[in-house]
Amino acid sequence: MEKTRWYKDMVFYQIWPRSFKDGNGDGMGDLWGVYEKLDYLKELGIDGIWFSPIYPSPGADCGYDISDYMDIAPEFGGMEAFRKVLDGVHRRGMKLIMDLVVNHTSDEHEWFQKSRQRIDPYTDYYIWRPAKADGSLPNNWDSNFEGKAWTYDEVRGEYYLHLFAVKQPDLNMDNPLVREEVKKILRFWLDMGVDGFREDVITYISKKEGLPDDHLFPIYKGMPNYNHGPHIHEYLAEFKRDVLDHYDCMTLAEAPLVSPKLALRYIDEETGQMDMMIQFQCQCADCLFTDYLPTPFFLPRLKRAFTSWQQGLEGRAWNMLYLENHDHPRIVTRYGSEEFWSESAKMLAVSYLFQKGTPFVYQGQELGMTNWRPERADMYRDVQTLWQYTHSALNKTEEQRLKRLWRSSRDGARSPVQWSSEENAGFTTGEPWMAVNPNYKRINAADQEKDPASVLNFYRRAIALRKRLSAVRHGDYREYFPLSPDVYVYAREDERQKLLVICSFAKKTLALPVPEGFDIDSGRLVLLNYPKAKKHFLQPYEARVYLWEK
């Protein structure tokens, strides 16, 4: 089937369902709540929705531990609610993509339960190994979430590999039967009408033969032996050839530690196996490799990430653009300023929405939601956060350890969406499964709907403007002042239009940075995050977009 690459003209919205909107009052976000908000998303300018996992799951990693790939969890409304949402999405001219999590399953999945009992054909569906001769673990690899990557199973009498939580055993993708299972999952959802997949840590599915010890990586030991493994392109090409090529769908790869050059092996439009890639480099302007190794925010590092992907994929592949998702703390708290909350939230939107690619907005980002800061560590729900609290920084005071979680925890971005100033932020009429950020009375959708100058209405204007401008869809990208620690300035240009985007990341007033060759007075200021611009100066966290028609 000829693919139309419809995703290039879209803006997507990521829904992390359990915290989006509760439709039945049980305290958990669900698909009934999503259905209520479809018109809100359409009005925002959203063309497609990505659902984080909504399959049956014990919830060890908030749904990324799947126990049944071909059903919808009852707490989200089951298959009845899903079909209603899917139909509602399509009737509004929107698309829907699912999270495909096939590096690992839940340990409660039927496959794992039969594999641990050595029941064929499931015996080798997972990666099992005996202890070494000296009784030590099969290798020295680390889990990304909970200690070492091996756990002993009493039933089988062997260790199983889990690159993430203990309850997330890794599938053995080298087994052809496992790959056939993946194809069945893909066909099941595509036949139902789903429009594509975001594929979770898909670059991890092929492990190096022999699973050797890792003597290179100081943390997350083992990653060079499973990230971009020996058969990764072979397996992805098999999924594409046997299933994906027969549907007009899109695929989005999540890929830690990937450069634009390496990404092209996956998403080159002529030779790749997937359509777009989620890179992590734009999440590393204030940390080293992981959010739990924070550093001061350094704008040139963020700009290098943006520009390297814009230039590196030009003419060969398509960028996926984002600043927030469920795996990282809120961007206003990290890269912006809670002091200049509204201004910086709007500026951050401008910084990425006018780049070349398909933008994704994470739930609550369009409201300028900030990091949640619970009073006690036991209020967190995230498996990675709880492990970090109980196993690291133990020499610090309780206050210091809590501040570390406030800065780094994924739960900072997972608190319920703030719909109104009513009880529980209008998220639920019941007891919320996770505490609501107390600032909901100041930051919420209902109040922002009434305010023309709100963050929400700014996002609406910015997205609508993006869609009107041919230079955003087709134009070249050029960055200016790359070493500046205060401003991000870039231009977009095609045969019809020229665009100049100016973003201040500073708390102080700056001289207006105008690149050589641009006459600001002859351009039209089409987007501004302040009531009025000053002719020669940028105000704190100011963002401007200028347009020249040819």
Buried (B, 14 or more C-beta within 10 A) or exposed (E): EEBEEBBBEBBBBBBBBBBBBBBBEBBBBBBBBBBBBBEBBBEBBBBBBBBBBBBBBBBBBBBBBBBBBEBBBEBBBBBEBBBBBBEBBEEEEBBBBBBBBBBBBBBBBEBBBBBBEBEEEBBBBBBBBEBEEEEEBBBBBBBBBBEBBBBEBEEBEBBBBBBBBBBBBBBBBBBEEBBEBBBEBBBEBBEEEBBBBBBBBBBBBBBBEEBBBBEEBEEBBBBBBBBBBEBBBEBBBBBBEBBBBEBBBBBBBBBBBBEBEBBBBBBBBEEBBBBBBBBBBBBBBBBEBBBBEBEEBEBBBBBBBBBBBBBBBEEBBBBBBBBBBBBBBBBBBBBBBBEBBBBBBBBBBBBBBBBBBBBBBBBBBBBBBBBBBBEEBEEBBBBBBBBBBEEEBEEEEEEEBBBBBBBBBBBBBBBBBBBBBEEBBBBBBEEBBBBBBEBBEEBBBBBBBEEEEBBBBBBBBBBEBBBEBEBBBBBBBBBBBEEBEBBBBBBBBBEEBBBBBBBBBBEEEBEBBBBEEBEBEEBEEBBBBBEEBEEEEBBBBBBBBBBBEE
